[in-house]
Amino acid sequence: MQRKRPDVAKKLRLRIWFNHRRLPGELGMVPPVEFEHDHYRHAPAPTTVEAALPSLH
């Protein structure tokens, strides 16, 4: 069964609103995409596995 074009367009608009325009209070009234971008900018991932895991020795 093929989806109708209006259904796809409606889901795309909802996804854009939900990720880029919605302002949840739990995230400080910033869109989720912006919050995630700021999080990774201030807390970059470790470059190696050894740096990510605490030493047991």
Summary of the structure (lengths in Angstrom):
residues: 57
radius of gyration: 18.6
end to end distance: 58.2
largest distance: 59.4
contacts: 93
relative contact order: 0.09
helix: 61%
strand: 0%
